[in-house]
Amino acid sequence: MATRAAHKRLTREYATLSRSPPEFITAHPSESNILEWHYILTGPPGTPYENGQYWGTLVFPPDYPFAPPAIRMHTPSGRFRCSERLCLSISDFHPKSFNPAWEVSTILLGVLSFMTSEEMTTGSVSATEAERKLLASRTRWWNSTGGGSTKRTLASQPAEAQTQQTGSGRTGFGAIKAGDGGQRFKEQWPEEDEENWKWMESEKIDPQTGRSLILQQQAQAQEAVAAAAKPEEGTVNGRRATIDAVPQSWLSKNKWYIVAAAVFAYVLAARALGDQK
């Protein structure tokens, strides 16, 4: 439970962030607990994370601002391990180096700056630029579907299961993992979640796979055409091949009779020559 000083400080900081949010940063406290904040970092232009939607949490100690928060990022980025605490100078890994004058905006600017660098620390990972760009293109899908664990389908798909899973997918205070069908993201970011689903609908993104439904249909059509054009097993040019279908010559059919007749004629000729002698 937050102290009175921490509650007052965080309330003031939220008001400041709401009035003038830093570029590429959005954040707010949870309605049920002011010590748990949710943020979204938008990938800056010119980086592998461009236009990516990176959702994370800050979990503040009750005596904030005299101690730093635990910092996590839940969206796969190719930069941080999902939902693991990050070891930064502004995080709870280094409480003695934290400056009480630093605010939520300062902390999130530090996270964004570290994300776009290549410095390694506890909770960070290595990935290629291509891998990070691919993950960036899938962040909106991942956030709103819980990594494809949703049961919801697009309006253009057959209306089978239209509800999302309701499990929280949590394993501890501030720890959020894939598998909740996107429910936690929707709870904290309802407007962003709605926009994400509109984007998936317009781009025909499969909620369960994150891949283009149009490309999947094209691939299936190509496979069907290839299967139809492929000759069946045991056929020649699409026609069934049997031994009877190949004509055989008269000699081929009667070769053993011919051999026997030749031998018999040879024997008769030999006897005739012997009698003459």
Secondary structure, DSSP 4 states (H G I P E B T S, - for coil): ---HHHHHHHHHHHHHHHHSPPTTEEEEE-SS-TTEEEEEEEPPTTSTTTT-EEEEEEE--TTTTSSPPEEEE-S--SSB-TTPPP--TTSTT-GGG--TT--HHHHHHHHHHHHTS----TTB----HHHHHHHHHTHHHHHHHTTTT-----TTS--S---------BSSTT-B-S-STTHHHHHH-HHHHHHHHHHHHHHTB-TTT-SBHHHHHHHHHHHHHHHHHSPPTTEETTEE--GGGS---HHHHTHHHHHHHHHHHHHHHHHHHHHH-
